[in-house]
Amino acid sequence: MLHHVQIAAPVGSEDRLRAFYTGVLGWTELVKPPLLAKRGGCWFQVPGRGGPDAELHVGVEDGFQPARKAHPAFVVDVDATAAAVGQAGHPVRWADPAEIPGRRRFHTDDPVGNRLEFLEG
């Protein structure tokens, strides 16, 4: 079982990330432990589809470069998620169905440019 995945973000981007992960995706922000909260960043609860919840940790990083190839993938209601992402003005790039037969999926970028994948379960 996976507990969490961590991605990076630039210093001071937490409000944009919160708007995306809680506002667009509807995920719950988790309270970081006090010693870790001093470092910045934010954590989100990723609702499990048919399994336990996991977490997405976003840590701030000096000299940040967005992850353009490496990415986490989340099992979601892919149509509802694509609609929410698109309505919020983020790109929805559908994957070629021949790549993984029987599994619809798309990619987008979070507000700081990290690549994310969403697929149906």
VEXKOL-102758 format. One line per 8 residues: their letters; for each residue x, y, z of N, C-alpha, C. Coordinates in nm, 4 decimals, decimal comma. Layout:
N
A	X Y Z X Y Z X Y Z  ... $
//
This chain:
121
MLHHVQIA	0,0848 -0,1183 0,0000 0,0000 0,0000 0,0000 0,0887 0,1238 0,0000  0,0524 0,2209 -0,0794 0,1238 0,3474 -0,0887 0,0686 0,4441 0,0150  0,1567 0,5089 0,0901 0,1127 0,6083 0,1876 0,1067 0,7471 0,1265  0,2172 0,7908 0,0629 0,2163 0,9224 0,0003 0,3186 0,9319 -0,1123  0,2982 1,0332 -0,1933 0,3913 1,0716 -0,2985 0,4248 1,2167 -0,2726  0,5511 1,2531 -0,2936 0,5885 1,3928 -0,2770 0,6321 1,4509 -0,4108  0,5824 1,5708 -0,4383 0,6259 1,6479 -0,5535 0,6783 1,7810 -0,5019  0,7455 1,8544 -0,5880 0,8058 1,9817 -0,5474 0,7292 2,0989 -0,6064 $
APVGSEDR	0,7518 2,2155 -0,5462 0,6898 2,3400 -0,5917 0,7802 2,4557 -0,5499  0,7664 2,5703 -0,6144 0,8479 2,6845 -0,5748 0,8001 2,7463 -0,4437  0,8903 2,8108 -0,3761 0,8580 2,8826 -0,2527 0,7461 2,9834 -0,2815  0,6484 2,9891 -0,1931 0,5405 3,0869 -0,2051 0,4249 3,0466 -0,2949  0,4219 2,9216 -0,3412 0,3157 2,8788 -0,4334 0,2009 2,8062 -0,3642  0,2050 2,7981 -0,2330 0,1062 2,7172 -0,1605 -0,0384 2,7576 -0,1893  -0,0687 2,8858 -0,1983 -0,2075 2,9262 -0,2217 -0,2570 2,8801 -0,3589  -0,1735 2,8863 -0,4617 -0,2120 2,8380 -0,5944 -0,2343 2,6871 -0,5923 $
LRAFYTGV	-0,1489 2,6166 -0,5175 -0,1626 2,4715 -0,5072 -0,2895 2,4340 -0,4323  -0,3176 2,5054 -0,3248 -0,4416 2,4796 -0,2497 -0,5637 2,5019 -0,3391  -0,5629 2,6087 -0,4166 -0,6763 2,6377 -0,5050 -0,6984 2,5238 -0,6042  -0,5915 2,4636 -0,6531 -0,6039 2,3540 -0,7484 -0,6444 2,2240 -0,6794  -0,5667 2,1822 -0,5801 -0,5899 2,0501 -0,5208 -0,7164 2,0445 -0,4360  -0,7516 2,1524 -0,3680 -0,8770 2,1507 -0,2917 -0,9924 2,2078 -0,3733  -0,9688 2,3195 -0,4417 -1,0759 2,3859 -0,5152 -1,1189 2,3140 -0,6414  -1,0229 2,2685 -0,7217 -1,0546 2,2024 -0,8486 -1,0794 2,0529 -0,8281 $
LGWTELVK	-0,9864 1,9865 -0,7603 -0,9970 1,8415 -0,7431 -1,0842 1,8006 -0,6251  -1,1074 1,8905 -0,5311 -1,1922 1,8595 -0,4165 -1,1245 1,7784 -0,3080  -0,9912 1,7743 -0,3098 -0,9185 1,7001 -0,2080 -0,9111 1,7828 -0,0798  -0,8943 1,7168 0,0321 -0,8857 1,7822 0,1624 -0,7402 1,8124 0,1949  -0,7145 1,9350 0,2403 -0,5791 1,9663 0,2856 -0,5593 1,9073 0,4247  -0,4447 1,8479 0,4457 -0,4083 1,7907 0,5750 -0,3203 1,8894 0,6511  -0,3308 1,8867 0,7817 -0,2458 1,9713 0,8653 -0,1097 1,9040 0,8776  -0,0057 1,9782 0,8402 0,1290 1,9229 0,8517 0,1739 1,9279 0,9983 $
PPLLAKRG	0,2538 1,8326 1,0419 0,3093 1,8399 1,1771 0,3886 1,9701 1,1935  0,3855 2,0299 1,3139 0,4461 2,1621 1,3339 0,5919 2,1749 1,2863  0,6755 2,0767 1,3135 0,8155 2,0880 1,2715 0,8291 2,0883 1,1199  0,7439 2,0146 1,0514 0,7481 2,0119 0,9054 0,6782 2,1332 0,8444  0,5765 2,1863 0,9113 0,5044 2,3029 0,8602 0,5968 2,4236 0,8458  0,6992 2,4322 0,9283 0,7941 2,5433 0,9208 0,8671 2,5485 0,7867  0,8736 2,4354 0,7182 0,9444 2,4275 0,5900 0,8607 2,4751 0,4724  0,7318 2,5016 0,4953 0,6424 2,5404 0,3865 0,5846 2,4182 0,3186 $
GCWFQVPG	0,5170 2,4412 0,2076 0,4525 2,3330 0,1359 0,3167 2,3004 0,1946  0,2536 2,1983 0,1400 0,1223 2,1572 0,1874 0,0984 2,0104 0,1537  0,0087 1,9490 0,2284 -0,0245 1,8079 0,2113 -0,1740 1,7956 0,1819  -0,2085 1,6959 0,0997 -0,3480 1,6742 0,0634 -0,3833 1,5266 0,0760  -0,5075 1,5013 0,1157 -0,5579 1,3648 0,1213 -0,6161 1,3308 -0,0158  -0,5696 1,2220 -0,0731 -0,6166 1,1755 -0,2034 -0,7195 1,0668 -0,1768  -0,8467 1,0922 -0,2086 -0,9491 0,9916 -0,1806 -0,9227 0,8619 -0,2550  -0,9338 0,7505 -0,1844 -0,9153 0,6197 -0,2464 -1,0402 0,5776 -0,3218 $
RGGPDAEL	-1,0213 0,5175 -0,4372 -1,1344 0,4611 -0,5137 -1,1258 0,3111 -0,5007  -1,2043 0,2582 -0,4082 -1,2030 0,1147 -0,3874 -1,0894 0,0682 -0,2986  -1,0198 0,1593 -0,2362 -0,9081 0,1249 -0,1490 -0,8853 0,2363 -0,0488  -0,7792 0,2268 0,0289 -0,7528 0,3287 0,1300 -0,7086 0,4614 0,0670  -0,7275 0,5680 0,1415 -0,6802 0,6987 0,0987 -0,5276 0,7013 0,0990  -0,4728 0,7896 0,0204 -0,3285 0,8143 0,0197 -0,3097 0,9647 0,0381  -0,1866 1,0097 0,0345 -0,1577 1,1514 0,0522 -0,0660 1,2002 -0,0585  -0,0835 1,3274 -0,0938 0,0088 1,3966 -0,1825 0,0759 1,5036 -0,0986 $
HVGVEDGF	0,2077 1,4969 -0,0890 0,2853 1,5973 -0,0163 0,3524 1,6872 -0,1190  0,3378 1,8169 -0,1018 0,4027 1,9132 -0,1901 0,5029 1,9908 -0,1059  0,6302 1,9738 -0,1380 0,7369 2,0415 -0,0650 0,7959 2,1544 -0,1476  0,8283 2,2646 -0,0816 0,8881 2,3766 -0,1539 1,0370 2,3514 -0,1730  1,0866 2,4012 -0,2853 1,2241 2,3728 -0,3235 1,2853 2,4963 -0,3903  1,3981 2,5422 -0,3366 1,4721 2,6499 -0,4030 1,5202 2,5975 -0,5378  1,5202 2,6825 -0,6386 1,5631 2,6401 -0,7707 1,4687 2,5397 -0,8337  1,3413 2,5456 -0,7976 1,2397 2,4511 -0,8445 1,2365 2,4406 -0,9961 $
QPARKAHP	1,2254 2,3192 -1,0456 1,1987 2,2883 -1,1857 1,0805 2,1906 -1,1880  0,9741 2,2200 -1,2613 0,8593 2,1290 -1,2618 0,8939 1,9939 -1,3223  0,8293 1,8914 -1,2713 0,8457 1,7561 -1,3250 0,7618 1,7455 -1,4513  0,8268 1,7345 -1,5651 0,7561 1,7292 -1,6937 0,7337 1,5861 -1,7423  0,8180 1,4926 -1,7005 0,8048 1,3528 -1,7415 0,7581 1,2675 -1,6230  0,8361 1,2675 -1,5157 0,7978 1,1919 -1,3957 0,6679 1,2509 -1,3416  0,5793 1,1629 -1,2917 0,4504 1,2124 -1,2443 0,3800 1,1077 -1,1582  0,2976 1,1541 -1,0638 0,2087 1,0603 -0,9949 0,0846 1,0379 -1,0807 $
AFVVDVDA	0,0214 0,9234 -1,0628 -0,1032 0,8912 -1,1321 -0,2085 0,8570 -1,0271  -0,3275 0,9121 -1,0448 -0,4343 0,8968 -0,9472 -0,5549 0,8302 -1,0126  -0,6117 0,7305 -0,9446 -0,7323 0,6635 -0,9916 -0,8513 0,7470 -0,9454  -0,9310 0,7925 -1,0426 -1,0407 0,8853 -1,0155 -1,1598 0,8525 -1,1048  -1,2686 0,9234 -1,0850 -1,3765 0,9282 -1,1833 -1,3217 1,0173 -1,2941  -1,2714 0,9575 -1,3999 -1,1928 1,0303 -1,4988 -1,2750 1,1369 -1,5727  -1,4015 1,1102 -1,6014 -1,4826 1,2096 -1,6721 -1,5111 1,3309 -1,5845  -1,5486 1,3079 -1,4599 -1,5764 1,4195 -1,3686 -1,4510 1,5006 -1,3418 $
TAAAVGQA	-1,3379 1,4327 -1,3255 -1,2124 1,5024 -1,2988 -1,1682 1,5824 -1,4203  -1,1782 1,5248 -1,5388 -1,1422 1,5973 -1,6603 -1,2303 1,7211 -1,6773  -1,3586 1,7078 -1,6477 -1,4496 1,8219 -1,6582 -1,4093 1,9322 -1,5613  -1,3801 1,8966 -1,4367 -1,3412 1,9967 -1,3363 -1,2105 2,0643 -1,3737  -1,1143 1,9865 -1,4189 -0,9836 2,0409 -1,4578 -1,0002 2,1359 -1,5766  -1,0753 2,0935 -1,6772 -1,0969 2,1774 -1,7950 -1,1736 2,3043 -1,7639  -1,2776 2,2938 -1,6801 -1,3571 2,4113 -1,6435 -1,2743 2,5129 -1,5667  -1,1716 2,4654 -1,4969 -1,0843 2,5561 -1,4207 -0,9747 2,6156 -1,5088 $
GHPVRWAD	-0,9737 2,5788 -1,6372 -0,8770 2,6377 -1,7289 -0,7445 2,5655 -1,7404  -0,7370 2,4459 -1,6859 -0,6141 2,3672 -1,6960 -0,6249 2,2750 -1,8172  -0,5135 2,2403 -1,8796 -0,5193 2,1541 -1,9971 -0,5624 2,0119 -1,9610  -0,6366 1,9501 -2,0497 -0,6738 1,8089 -2,0375 -0,6203 1,7418 -2,1632  -0,5137 1,6636 -2,1455 -0,4503 1,5961 -2,2585 -0,4810 1,4464 -2,2477  -0,5788 1,4004 -2,3280 -0,6185 1,2601 -2,3251 -0,5077 1,1745 -2,3842  -0,4799 1,0628 -2,3198 -0,3784 0,9681 -2,3671 -0,4368 0,8823 -2,4785  -0,3504 0,8334 -2,5630 -0,3895 0,7421 -2,6702 -0,4424 0,6137 -2,6068 $
PAEIPGRR	-0,5677 0,5748 -2,6355 -0,6239 0,4537 -2,5739 -0,5467 0,3268 -2,6058  -0,4707 0,3265 -2,7133 -0,3931 0,2078 -2,7503 -0,2723 0,1879 -2,6576  -0,2317 0,2926 -2,5866 -0,1147 0,2796 -2,4985 -0,1407 0,1830 -2,3843  -0,2535 0,1987 -2,3180 -0,2942 0,1081 -2,2100 -0,4386 0,0691 -2,2405  -0,4591 -0,0379 -2,3161 -0,5950 -0,0764 -2,3565 -0,6879 -0,0950 -2,2365  -0,8096 -0,0401 -2,2517 -0,9103 -0,0567 -2,1485 -0,8983 0,0396 -2,0314  -0,8077 0,1358 -2,0392 -0,7900 0,2290 -1,9278 -0,7856 0,3716 -1,9808  -0,8946 0,4436 -1,9650 -0,8984 0,5840 -2,0081 -0,8199 0,6687 -1,9098 $
RFHTDDPV	-0,7420 0,7625 -1,9652 -0,6595 0,8455 -1,8780 -0,6240 0,9757 -1,9482  -0,5896 1,0746 -1,8665 -0,5440 1,2018 -1,9210 -0,4351 1,2592 -1,8328  -0,3626 1,3541 -1,8888 -0,2592 1,4264 -1,8158 -0,2975 1,5737 -1,8093  -0,2501 1,6385 -1,7064 -0,2620 1,7828 -1,6933 -0,1401 1,8314 -1,6176  -0,1345 1,9610 -1,5935 -0,0265 2,0203 -1,5147 -0,0876 2,0935 -1,3974  -0,0246 2,0822 -1,2813 -0,0721 2,1602 -1,1674 -0,0309 2,3062 -1,1899  -0,0693 2,3980 -1,1014 -0,0421 2,5397 -1,1251 0,1060 2,5775 -1,1334  0,1959 2,4896 -1,0908 0,3388 2,5208 -1,0990 0,4077 2,4391 -1,2083 $
GNRLEFLE	0,3297 2,3650 -1,2873 0,3845 2,2956 -1,4029 0,4181 2,1494 -1,3858  0,3901 2,0910 -1,2692 0,4154 1,9473 -1,2500 0,3134 1,8655 -1,3289  0,3606 1,7627 -1,3983 0,2741 1,6738 -1,4741 0,1985 1,5808 -1,3786  0,0687 1,5631 -1,4048 -0,0159 1,4738 -1,3259 -0,0939 1,3853 -1,4219  -0,1179 1,2620 -1,3803 -0,1988 1,1700 -1,4596 -0,3203 1,1294 -1,3783  -0,4349 1,1207 -1,4458 -0,5586 1,0753 -1,3841 -0,6144 0,9635 -1,4709  -0,6494 0,8499 -1,4096 -0,6993 0,7374 -1,4847 -0,8181 0,6749 -1,4144  -0,9020 0,6118 -1,4946 -1,0183 0,5453 -1,4362 -0,9760 0,4129 -1,3765 $
G	-1,0468 0,3739 -1,2721 -1,0104 0,2513 -1,2031 -1,1004 0,1369 -1,2330 $
//
